[in-house]
Amino acid sequence: MARELQPKGIHVAHVVIDGRIRSRIAEEHGDRDTADTMLDPDAIAETYHQLHHQPRSAWTQEVDLRPWVEKF
């Protein structure tokens, strides 16, 4: 898609969300490690916002989002 659409000025990026996404339900049910082991939905949204506002001279093509405590 990027090869086809980028010349038309459309930014295409592949975003991998590799982990559980924190929710109020998880927090209400006592999932104590949510801060470190789950992805914050606001942080995910901020990543998409940053992709949207990137200058054309430095477009990101792929982003991997993981909790910082994950061993990979």
PDB file with SEQRES, HELIX, SHEET and CRYST1 records, atoms N, CA, C and O in Angstrom:
SEQRES   1 A   72  MET ALA ARG GLU LEU GLN PRO LYS GLY ILE HIS VAL ALA          
SEQRES   2 A   72  HIS VAL VAL ILE ASP GLY ARG ILE ARG SER ARG ILE ALA          
SEQRES   3 A   72  GLU GLU HIS GLY ASP ARG ASP THR ALA ASP THR MET LEU          
SEQRES   4 A   72  ASP PRO ASP ALA ILE ALA GLU THR TYR HIS GLN LEU HIS          
SEQRES   5 A   72  HIS GLN PRO ARG SER ALA TRP THR GLN GLU VAL ASP LEU          
SEQRES   6 A   72  ARG PRO TRP VAL GLU LYS PHE                                  
HELIX    1 AA1 ALA A    2  LEU A    5  1                                   4    
HELIX    2 AA2 GLN A    6  LYS A    8  5                                   3    
HELIX    3 AA3 ARG A   24  GLU A   28  1                                   5    
HELIX    4 AA4 THR A   34  THR A   37  1                                   4    
HELIX    5 AA5 PRO A   41  HIS A   52  1                                  12    
HELIX    6 AA6 ARG A   56  ALA A   58  5                                   3    
SHEET    1 AA1 2 HIS A  14  ILE A  17  0                                        
SHEET    2 AA1 2 GLU A  62  LEU A  65  1                                        
CRYST1    1.000    1.000    1.000  90.00  90.00  90.00 P 1           1          
ATOM      1  N   MET A   1       0.819  -1.194   0.000  1.00  0.00           N  
ATOM      2  CA  MET A   1       0.000   0.000   0.000  1.00  0.00           C  
ATOM      3  C   MET A   1       0.860   1.253   0.000  1.00  0.00           C  
ATOM      4  O   MET A   1       0.553   2.225  -0.690  1.00  0.00           O  
ATOM      5  N   ALA A   2       1.944   1.230   0.779  1.00  0.00           N  
ATOM      6  CA  ALA A   2       2.793   2.418   0.848  1.00  0.00           C  
ATOM      7  C   ALA A   2       3.371   2.767  -0.522  1.00  0.00           C  
ATOM      8  O   ALA A   2       3.421   3.940  -0.893  1.00  0.00           O  
ATOM      9  N   ARG A   3       3.801   1.769  -1.265  1.00  0.00           N  
ATOM     10  CA  ARG A   3       4.381   2.044  -2.596  1.00  0.00           C  
ATOM     11  C   ARG A   3       3.358   2.659  -3.541  1.00  0.00           C  
ATOM     12  O   ARG A   3       3.700   3.483  -4.389  1.00  0.00           O  
ATOM     13  N   GLU A   4       2.115   2.258  -3.392  1.00  0.00           N  
ATOM     14  CA  GLU A   4       1.066   2.780  -4.258  1.00  0.00           C  
ATOM     15  C   GLU A   4       0.567   4.148  -3.796  1.00  0.00           C  
ATOM     16  O   GLU A   4       0.325   5.034  -4.616  1.00  0.00           O  
ATOM     17  N   LEU A   5       0.414   4.316  -2.489  1.00  0.00           N  
ATOM     18  CA  LEU A   5      -0.237   5.523  -1.976  1.00  0.00           C  
ATOM     19  C   LEU A   5       0.714   6.651  -1.575  1.00  0.00           C  
ATOM     20  O   LEU A   5       0.327   7.818  -1.617  1.00  0.00           O  
ATOM     21  N   GLN A   6       1.941   6.328  -1.190  1.00  0.00           N  
ATOM     22  CA  GLN A   6       2.866   7.369  -0.752  1.00  0.00           C  
ATOM     23  C   GLN A   6       3.111   8.423  -1.840  1.00  0.00           C  
ATOM     24  O   GLN A   6       3.161   9.609  -1.515  1.00  0.00           O  
ATOM     25  N   PRO A   7       3.266   8.046  -3.112  1.00  0.00           N  
ATOM     26  CA  PRO A   7       3.442   9.069  -4.142  1.00  0.00           C  
ATOM     27  C   PRO A   7       2.247  10.029  -4.257  1.00  0.00           C  
ATOM     28  O   PRO A   7       2.373  11.128  -4.797  1.00  0.00           O  
ATOM     29  N   LYS A   8       1.098   9.600  -3.746  1.00  0.00           N  
ATOM     30  CA  LYS A   8      -0.088  10.453  -3.758  1.00  0.00           C  
ATOM     31  C   LYS A   8      -0.190  11.283  -2.484  1.00  0.00           C  
ATOM     32  O   LYS A   8      -1.183  11.978  -2.268  1.00  0.00           O  
ATOM     33  N   GLY A   9       0.848  11.207  -1.633  1.00  0.00           N  
ATOM     34  CA  GLY A   9       0.855  12.000  -0.406  1.00  0.00           C  
ATOM     35  C   GLY A   9       0.141  11.354   0.759  1.00  0.00           C  
ATOM     36  O   GLY A   9      -0.159  12.020   1.750  1.00  0.00           O  
ATOM     37  N   ILE A  10      -0.140  10.055   0.654  1.00  0.00           N  
ATOM     38  CA  ILE A  10      -0.841   9.344   1.726  1.00  0.00           C  
ATOM     39  C   ILE A  10       0.179   8.537   2.522  1.00  0.00           C  
ATOM     40  O   ILE A  10       0.885   7.691   1.973  1.00  0.00           O  
ATOM     41  N   HIS A  11       0.245   8.808   3.807  1.00  0.00           N  
ATOM     42  CA  HIS A  11       1.182   8.132   4.700  1.00  0.00           C  
ATOM     43  C   HIS A  11       0.589   6.792   5.128  1.00  0.00           C  
ATOM     44  O   HIS A  11      -0.480   6.748   5.736  1.00  0.00           O  
ATOM     45  N   VAL A  12       1.282   5.708   4.813  1.00  0.00           N  
ATOM     46  CA  VAL A  12       0.858   4.366   5.194  1.00  0.00           C  
ATOM     47  C   VAL A  12       1.895   3.819   6.167  1.00  0.00           C  
ATOM     48  O   VAL A  12       3.093   3.840   5.885  1.00  0.00           O  
ATOM     49  N   ALA A  13       1.431   3.333   7.305  1.00  0.00           N  
ATOM     50  CA  ALA A  13       2.340   2.746   8.287  1.00  0.00           C  
ATOM     51  C   ALA A  13       1.729   1.461   8.838  1.00  0.00           C  
ATOM     52  O   ALA A  13       0.513   1.347   8.994  1.00  0.00           O  
ATOM     53  N   HIS A  14       2.588   0.512   9.124  1.00  0.00           N  
ATOM     54  CA  HIS A  14       2.182  -0.752   9.736  1.00  0.00           C  
ATOM     55  C   HIS A  14       2.459  -0.632  11.227  1.00  0.00           C  
ATOM     56  O   HIS A  14       3.608  -0.443  11.627  1.00  0.00           O  
ATOM     57  N   VAL A  15       1.420  -0.739  12.059  1.00  0.00           N  
ATOM     58  CA  VAL A  15       1.567  -0.602  13.503  1.00  0.00           C  
ATOM     59  C   VAL A  15       1.249  -1.942  14.158  1.00  0.00           C  
ATOM     60  O   VAL A  15       0.141  -2.464  14.029  1.00  0.00           O  
ATOM     61  N   VAL A  16       2.238  -2.489  14.861  1.00  0.00           N  
ATOM     62  CA  VAL A  16       2.081  -3.743  15.585  1.00  0.00           C  
ATOM     63  C   VAL A  16       1.821  -3.398  17.049  1.00  0.00           C  
ATOM     64  O   VAL A  16       2.644  -2.741  17.687  1.00  0.00           O  
ATOM     65  N   ILE A  17       0.694  -3.833  17.579  1.00  0.00           N  
ATOM     66  CA  ILE A  17       0.372  -3.653  18.998  1.00  0.00           C  
ATOM     67  C   ILE A  17       0.538  -5.017  19.637  1.00  0.00           C  
ATOM     68  O   ILE A  17      -0.359  -5.859  19.588  1.00  0.00           O  
ATOM     69  N   ASP A  18       1.704  -5.223  20.240  1.00  0.00           N  
ATOM     70  CA  ASP A  18       2.109  -6.532  20.744  1.00  0.00           C  
ATOM     71  C   ASP A  18       1.984  -6.576  22.265  1.00  0.00           C  
ATOM     72  O   ASP A  18       2.974  -6.437  22.983  1.00  0.00           O  
ATOM     73  N   GLY A  19       0.771  -6.770  22.742  1.00  0.00           N  
ATOM     74  CA  GLY A  19       0.549  -6.861  24.179  1.00  0.00           C  
ATOM     75  C   GLY A  19      -0.897  -6.590  24.528  1.00  0.00           C  
ATOM     76  O   GLY A  19      -1.706  -6.193  23.691  1.00  0.00           O  
ATOM     77  N   ARG A  20      -1.190  -6.818  25.787  1.00  0.00           N  
ATOM     78  CA  ARG A  20      -2.543  -6.539  26.289  1.00  0.00           C  
ATOM     79  C   ARG A  20      -2.707  -5.038  26.458  1.00  0.00           C  
ATOM     80  O   ARG A  20      -1.770  -4.332  26.831  1.00  0.00           O  
ATOM     81  N   ILE A  21      -3.896  -4.574  26.181  1.00  0.00           N  
ATOM     82  CA  ILE A  21      -4.201  -3.157  26.327  1.00  0.00           C  
ATOM     83  C   ILE A  21      -4.943  -2.963  27.641  1.00  0.00           C  
ATOM     84  O   ILE A  21      -5.951  -3.617  27.909  1.00  0.00           O  
ATOM     85  N   ARG A  22      -4.423  -2.050  28.454  1.00  0.00           N  
ATOM     86  CA  ARG A  22      -5.020  -1.796  29.760  1.00  0.00           C  
ATOM     87  C   ARG A  22      -6.436  -1.272  29.607  1.00  0.00           C  
ATOM     88  O   ARG A  22      -6.729  -0.484  28.708  1.00  0.00           O  
ATOM     89  N   SER A  23      -7.306  -1.722  30.496  1.00  0.00           N  
ATOM     90  CA  SER A  23      -8.692  -1.263  30.491  1.00  0.00           C  
ATOM     91  C   SER A  23      -9.147  -1.028  31.927  1.00  0.00           C  
ATOM     92  O   SER A  23      -8.534  -1.513  32.878  1.00  0.00           O  
ATOM     93  N   ARG A  24     -10.206  -0.292  32.058  1.00  0.00           N  
ATOM     94  CA  ARG A  24     -10.774  -0.074  33.396  1.00  0.00           C  
ATOM     95  C   ARG A  24     -11.223  -1.386  34.017  1.00  0.00           C  
ATOM     96  O   ARG A  24     -11.090  -1.581  35.226  1.00  0.00           O  
ATOM     97  N   ILE A  25     -11.753  -2.284  33.202  1.00  0.00           N  
ATOM     98  CA  ILE A  25     -12.231  -3.573  33.706  1.00  0.00           C  
ATOM     99  C   ILE A  25     -11.084  -4.349  34.348  1.00  0.00           C  
ATOM    100  O   ILE A  25     -11.242  -4.912  35.431  1.00  0.00           O  
ATOM    101  N   ALA A  26      -9.926  -4.379  33.680  1.00  0.00           N  
ATOM    102  CA  ALA A  26      -8.770  -5.086  34.245  1.00  0.00           C  
ATOM    103  C   ALA A  26      -8.357  -4.458  35.575  1.00  0.00           C  
ATOM    104  O   ALA A  26      -8.041  -5.171  36.528  1.00  0.00           O  
ATOM    105  N   GLU A  27      -8.360  -3.148  35.640  1.00  0.00           N  
ATOM    106  CA  GLU A  27      -7.976  -2.462  36.870  1.00  0.00           C  
ATOM    107  C   GLU A  27      -8.999  -2.715  37.977  1.00  0.00           C  
ATOM    108  O   GLU A  27      -8.625  -2.903  39.135  1.00  0.00           O  
ATOM    109  N   GLU A  28     -10.281  -2.720  37.630  1.00  0.00           N  
ATOM    110  CA  GLU A  28     -11.334  -2.945  38.622  1.00  0.00           C  
ATOM    111  C   GLU A  28     -11.311  -4.368  39.175  1.00  0.00           C  
ATOM    112  O   GLU A  28     -11.756  -4.609  40.298  1.00  0.00           O  
ATOM    113  N   HIS A  29     -10.797  -5.297  38.394  1.00  0.00           N  
ATOM    114  CA  HIS A  29     -10.728  -6.689  38.832  1.00  0.00           C  
ATOM    115  C   HIS A  29      -9.393  -7.033  39.493  1.00  0.00           C  
ATOM    116  O   HIS A  29      -9.041  -8.204  39.637  1.00  0.00           O  
ATOM    117  N   GLY A  30      -8.669  -6.011  39.886  1.00  0.00           N  
ATOM    118  CA  GLY A  30      -7.465  -6.218  40.672  1.00  0.00           C  
ATOM    119  C   GLY A  30      -6.229  -6.625  39.912  1.00  0.00           C  
ATOM    120  O   GLY A  30      -5.321  -7.212  40.500  1.00  0.00           O  
ATOM    121  N   ASP A  31      -6.158  -6.338  38.637  1.00  0.00           N  
ATOM    122  CA  ASP A  31      -4.953  -6.636  37.874  1.00  0.00           C  
ATOM    123  C   ASP A  31      -3.904  -5.597  38.259  1.00  0.00           C  
ATOM    124  O   ASP A  31      -3.834  -4.530  37.651  1.00  0.00           O  
ATOM    125  N   ARG A  32      -3.102  -5.903  39.253  1.00  0.00           N  
ATOM    126  CA  ARG A  32      -2.197  -4.926  39.870  1.00  0.00           C  
ATOM    127  C   ARG A  32      -1.042  -4.497  38.985  1.00  0.00           C  
ATOM    128  O   ARG A  32      -0.504  -3.402  39.154  1.00  0.00           O  
ATOM    129  N   ASP A  33      -0.659  -5.334  38.055  1.00  0.00           N  
ATOM    130  CA  ASP A  33       0.517  -5.021  37.240  1.00  0.00           C  
ATOM    131  C   ASP A  33       0.177  -4.276  35.956  1.00  0.00           C  
ATOM    132  O   ASP A  33       0.984  -4.246  35.027  1.00  0.00           O  
ATOM    133  N   THR A  34      -0.993  -3.683  35.892  1.00  0.00           N  
ATOM    134  CA  THR A  34      -1.415  -3.059  34.636  1.00  0.00           C  
ATOM    135  C   THR A  34      -0.485  -1.936  34.198  1.00  0.00           C  
ATOM    136  O   THR A  34      -0.306  -1.733  32.997  1.00  0.00           O  
ATOM    137  N   ALA A  35       0.105  -1.211  35.118  1.00  0.00           N  
ATOM    138  CA  ALA A  35       0.941  -0.077  34.729  1.00  0.00           C  
ATOM    139  C   ALA A  35       2.164  -0.521  33.941  1.00  0.00           C  
ATOM    140  O   ALA A  35       2.586   0.180  33.021  1.00  0.00           O  
ATOM    141  N   ASP A  36       2.737  -1.661  34.278  1.00  0.00           N  
ATOM    142  CA  ASP A  36       3.968  -2.089  33.622  1.00  0.00           C  
ATOM    143  C   ASP A  36       3.778  -3.155  32.562  1.00  0.00           C  
ATOM    144  O   ASP A  36       4.577  -3.241  31.629  1.00  0.00           O  
ATOM    145  N   THR A  37       2.755  -3.958  32.678  1.00  0.00           N  
ATOM    146  CA  THR A  37       2.631  -5.098  31.773  1.00  0.00           C  
ATOM    147  C   THR A  37       1.607  -4.906  30.669  1.00  0.00           C  
ATOM    148  O   THR A  37       1.530  -5.725  29.753  1.00  0.00           O  
ATOM    149  N   MET A  38       0.833  -3.859  30.734  1.00  0.00           N  
ATOM    150  CA  MET A  38      -0.183  -3.607  29.705  1.00  0.00           C  
ATOM    151  C   MET A  38       0.084  -2.278  29.022  1.00  0.00           C  
ATOM    152  O   MET A  38       0.656  -1.357  29.606  1.00  0.00           O  
ATOM    153  N   LEU A  39      -0.339  -2.205  27.788  1.00  0.00           N  
ATOM    154  CA  LEU A  39      -0.196  -0.972  27.016  1.00  0.00           C  
ATOM    155  C   LEU A  39      -1.293   0.025  27.403  1.00  0.00           C  
ATOM    156  O   LEU A  39      -2.464  -0.334  27.525  1.00  0.00           O  
ATOM    157  N   ASP A  40      -0.892   1.264  27.590  1.00  0.00           N  
ATOM    158  CA  ASP A  40      -1.823   2.337  27.931  1.00  0.00           C  
ATOM    159  C   ASP A  40      -2.529   2.807  26.655  1.00  0.00           C  
ATOM    160  O   ASP A  40      -1.857   3.202  25.702  1.00  0.00           O  
ATOM    161  N   PRO A  41      -3.865   2.773  26.613  1.00  0.00           N  
ATOM    162  CA  PRO A  41      -4.578   3.205  25.405  1.00  0.00           C  
ATOM    163  C   PRO A  41      -4.245   4.637  24.993  1.00  0.00           C  
ATOM    164  O   PRO A  41      -4.204   4.942  23.801  1.00  0.00           O  
ATOM    165  N   ASP A  42      -4.010   5.509  25.955  1.00  0.00           N  
ATOM    166  CA  ASP A  42      -3.650   6.890  25.611  1.00  0.00           C  
ATOM    167  C   ASP A  42      -2.277   6.955  24.944  1.00  0.00           C  
ATOM    168  O   ASP A  42      -2.063   7.773  24.049  1.00  0.00           O  
ATOM    169  N   ALA A  43      -1.351   6.105  25.369  1.00  0.00           N  
ATOM    170  CA  ALA A  43      -0.021   6.071  24.750  1.00  0.00           C  
ATOM    171  C   ALA A  43      -0.108   5.541  23.318  1.00  0.00           C  
ATOM    172  O   ALA A  43       0.605   6.013  22.432  1.00  0.00           O  
ATOM    173  N   ILE A  44      -0.976   4.566  23.098  1.00  0.00           N  
ATOM    174  CA  ILE A  44      -1.189   4.050  21.742  1.00  0.00           C  
ATOM    175  C   ILE A  44      -1.764   5.161  20.857  1.00  0.00           C  
ATOM    176  O   ILE A  44      -1.309   5.368  19.732  1.00  0.00           O  
ATOM    177  N   ALA A  45      -2.751   5.858  21.370  1.00  0.00           N  
ATOM    178  CA  ALA A  45      -3.362   6.961  20.613  1.00  0.00           C  
ATOM    179  C   ALA A  45      -2.334   8.038  20.300  1.00  0.00           C  
ATOM    180  O   ALA A  45      -2.341   8.594  19.201  1.00  0.00           O  
ATOM    181  N   GLU A  46      -1.456   8.340  21.240  1.00  0.00           N  
ATOM    182  CA  GLU A  46      -0.412   9.343  21.023  1.00  0.00           C  
ATOM    183  C   GLU A  46       0.531   8.921  19.905  1.00  0.00           C  
ATOM    184  O   GLU A  46       0.986   9.763  19.129  1.00  0.00           O  
ATOM    185  N   THR A  47       0.828   7.634  19.813  1.00  0.00           N  
ATOM    186  CA  THR A  47       1.686   7.137  18.734  1.00  0.00           C  
ATOM    187  C   THR A  47       1.024   7.375  17.379  1.00  0.00           C  
ATOM    188  O   THR A  47       1.678   7.827  16.440  1.00  0.00           O  
ATOM    189  N   TYR A  48      -0.260   7.074  17.273  1.00  0.00           N  
ATOM    190  CA  TYR A  48      -0.984   7.330  16.018  1.00  0.00           C  
ATOM    191  C   TYR A  48      -1.029   8.824  15.711  1.00  0.00           C  
ATOM    192  O   TYR A  48      -0.904   9.227  14.554  1.00  0.00           O  
ATOM    193  N   HIS A  49      -1.205   9.636  16.732  1.00  0.00           N  
ATOM    194  CA  HIS A  49      -1.219  11.097  16.548  1.00  0.00           C  
ATOM    195  C   HIS A  49       0.127  11.573  15.991  1.00  0.00           C  
ATOM    196  O   HIS A  49       0.175  12.393  15.074  1.00  0.00           O  
ATOM    197  N   GLN A  50       1.211  11.050  16.554  1.00  0.00           N  
ATOM    198  CA  GLN A  50       2.543  11.427  16.074  1.00  0.00           C  
ATOM    199  C   GLN A  50       2.760  10.980  14.630  1.00  0.00           C  
ATOM    200  O   GLN A  50       3.351  11.712  13.837  1.00  0.00           O  
ATOM    201  N   LEU A  51       2.286   9.783  14.286  1.00  0.00           N  
ATOM    202  CA  LEU A  51       2.389   9.328  12.897  1.00  0.00           C  
ATOM    203  C   LEU A  51       1.654  10.285  11.955  1.00  0.00           C  
ATOM    204  O   LEU A  51       2.146  10.614  10.876  1.00  0.00           O  
ATOM    205  N   HIS A  52       0.492  10.715  12.376  1.00  0.00           N  
ATOM    206  CA  HIS A  52      -0.325  11.613  11.553  1.00  0.00           C  
ATOM    207  C   HIS A  52       0.378  12.948  11.289  1.00  0.00           C  
ATOM    208  O   HIS A  52       0.215  13.544  10.224  1.00  0.00           O  
ATOM    209  N   HIS A  53       1.153  13.406  12.260  1.00  0.00           N  
ATOM    210  CA  HIS A  53       1.786  14.729  12.150  1.00  0.00           C  
ATOM    211  C   HIS A  53       3.245  14.683  11.706  1.00  0.00           C  
ATOM    212  O   HIS A  53       3.927  15.707  11.745  1.00  0.00           O  
ATOM    213  N   GLN A  54       3.734  13.531  11.287  1.00  0.00           N  
ATOM    214  CA  GLN A  54       5.126  13.454  10.841  1.00  0.00           C  
ATOM    215  C   GLN A  54       5.340  14.244   9.559  1.00  0.00           C  
ATOM    216  O   GLN A  54       4.487  14.248   8.671  1.00  0.00           O  
ATOM    217  N   PRO A  55       6.487  14.914   9.469  1.00  0.00           N  
ATOM    218  CA  PRO A  55       6.794  15.584   8.205  1.00  0.00           C  
ATOM    219  C   PRO A  55       7.077  14.554   7.108  1.00  0.00           C  
ATOM    220  O   PRO A  55       7.600  13.475   7.388  1.00  0.00           O  
ATOM    221  N   ARG A  56       6.742  14.876   5.902  1.00  0.00           N  
ATOM    222  CA  ARG A  56       6.924  13.950   4.780  1.00  0.00           C  
ATOM    223  C   ARG A  56       8.379  13.549   4.575  1.00  0.00           C  
ATOM    224  O   ARG A  56       8.656  12.492   4.009  1.00  0.00           O  
ATOM    225  N   SER A  57       9.297  14.372   5.026  1.00  0.00           N  
ATOM    226  CA  SER A  57      10.713  14.064   4.824  1.00  0.00           C  
ATOM    227  C   SER A  57      11.202  12.935   5.726  1.00  0.00           C  
ATOM    228  O   SER A  57      12.317  12.444   5.548  1.00  0.00           O  
ATOM    229  N   ALA A  58      10.380  12.515   6.697  1.00  0.00           N  
ATOM    230  CA  ALA A  58      10.822  11.475   7.631  1.00  0.00           C  
ATOM    231  C   ALA A  58       9.644  10.615   8.082  1.00  0.00           C  
ATOM    232  O   ALA A  58       9.388  10.483   9.278  1.00  0.00           O  
ATOM    233  N   TRP A  59       8.940  10.041   7.133  1.00  0.00           N  
ATOM    234  CA  TRP A  59       7.805   9.184   7.469  1.00  0.00           C  
ATOM    235  C   TRP A  59       8.263   7.855   8.048  1.00  0.00           C  
ATOM    236  O   TRP A  59       9.206   7.245   7.546  1.00  0.00           O  
ATOM    237  N   THR A  60       7.598   7.411   9.098  1.00  0.00           N  
ATOM    238  CA  THR A  60       7.806   6.093   9.675  1.00  0.00           C  
ATOM    239  C   THR A  60       6.950   5.101   8.898  1.00  0.00           C  
ATOM    240  O   THR A  60       5.787   5.374   8.602  1.00  0.00           O  
ATOM    241  N   GLN A  61       7.522   3.962   8.574  1.00  0.00           N  
ATOM    242  CA  GLN A  61       6.781   2.943   7.842  1.00  0.00           C  
ATOM    243  C   GLN A  61       6.270   1.822   8.751  1.00  0.00           C  
ATOM    244  O   GLN A  61       5.280   1.165   8.429  1.00  0.00           O  
ATOM    245  N   GLU A  62       6.943   1.601   9.887  1.00  0.00           N  
ATOM    246  CA  GLU A  62       6.525   0.534  10.787  1.00  0.00           C  
ATOM    247  C   GLU A  62       6.839   0.906  12.227  1.00  0.00           C  
ATOM    248  O   GLU A  62       7.890   1.473  12.523  1.00  0.00           O  
ATOM    249  N   VAL A  63       5.905   0.574  13.121  1.00  0.00           N  
ATOM    250  CA  VAL A  63       6.062   0.836  14.553  1.00  0.00           C  
ATOM    251  C   VAL A  63       5.643  -0.425  15.302  1.00  0.00           C  
ATOM    252  O   VAL A  63       4.603  -1.012  15.004  1.00  0.00           O  
ATOM    253  N   ASP A  64       6.457  -0.841  16.275  1.00  0.00           N  
ATOM    254  CA  ASP A  64       6.105  -1.950  17.169  1.00  0.00           C  
ATOM    255  C   ASP A  64       5.889  -1.372  18.558  1.00  0.00           C  
ATOM    256  O   ASP A  64       6.779  -0.726  19.110  1.00  0.00           O  
ATOM    257  N   LEU A  65       4.704  -1.603  19.127  1.00  0.00           N  
ATOM    258  CA  LEU A  65       4.393  -1.126  20.476  1.00  0.00           C  
ATOM    259  C   LEU A  65       4.327  -2.322  21.414  1.00  0.00           C  
ATOM    260  O   LEU A  65       3.554  -3.255  21.199  1.00  0.00           O  
ATOM    261  N   ARG A  66       5.151  -2.280  22.457  1.00  0.00           N  
ATOM    262  CA  ARG A  66       5.198  -3.358  23.452  1.00  0.00           C  
ATOM    263  C   ARG A  66       5.368  -2.725  24.826  1.00  0.00           C  
ATOM    264  O   ARG A  66       5.931  -1.637  24.942  1.00  0.00           O  
ATOM    265  N   PRO A  67       4.883  -3.400  25.871  1.00  0.00           N  
ATOM    266  CA  PRO A  67       5.174  -2.922  27.226  1.00  0.00           C  
ATOM    267  C   PRO A  67       6.686  -2.972  27.468  1.00  0.00           C  
ATOM    268  O   PRO A  67       7.369  -3.863  26.962  1.00  0.00           O  
ATOM    269  N   TRP A  68       7.194  -2.036  28.223  1.00  0.00           N  
ATOM    270  CA  TRP A  68       8.643  -1.955  28.422  1.00  0.00           C  
ATOM    271  C   TRP A  68       9.215  -3.141  29.173  1.00  0.00           C  
ATOM    272  O   TRP A  68      10.412  -3.409  29.065  1.00  0.00           O  
ATOM    273  N   VAL A  69       8.393  -3.868  29.937  1.00  0.00           N  
ATOM    274  CA  VAL A  69       8.904  -4.990  30.712  1.00  0.00           C  
ATOM    275  C   VAL A  69       8.977  -6.286  29.909  1.00  0.00           C  
ATOM    276  O   VAL A  69       9.497  -7.287  30.402  1.00  0.00           O  
ATOM    277  N   GLU A  70       8.465  -6.280  28.681  1.00  0.00           N  
ATOM    278  CA  GLU A  70       8.460  -7.508  27.888  1.00  0.00           C  
ATOM    279  C   GLU A  70       9.881  -7.881  27.490  1.00  0.00           C  
ATOM    280  O   GLU A  70      10.678  -7.027  27.100  1.00  0.00           O  
ATOM    281  N   LYS A  71      10.183  -9.174  27.596  1.00  0.00           N  
ATOM    282  CA  LYS A  71      11.484  -9.690  27.164  1.00  0.00           C  
ATOM    283  C   LYS A  71      11.310 -10.243  25.749  1.00  0.00           C  
ATOM    284  O   LYS A  71      10.504 -11.141  25.505  1.00  0.00           O  
ATOM    285  N   PHE A  72      12.079  -9.687  24.841  1.00  0.00           N  
ATOM    286  CA  PHE A  72      12.001 -10.167  23.457  1.00  0.00           C  
ATOM    287  C   PHE A  72      13.384 -10.290  22.856  1.00  0.00           C  
ATOM    288  O   PHE A  72      13.521 -10.681  21.697  1.00  0.00           O  
TER     289      PHE A  72                                                      
END                                                                             
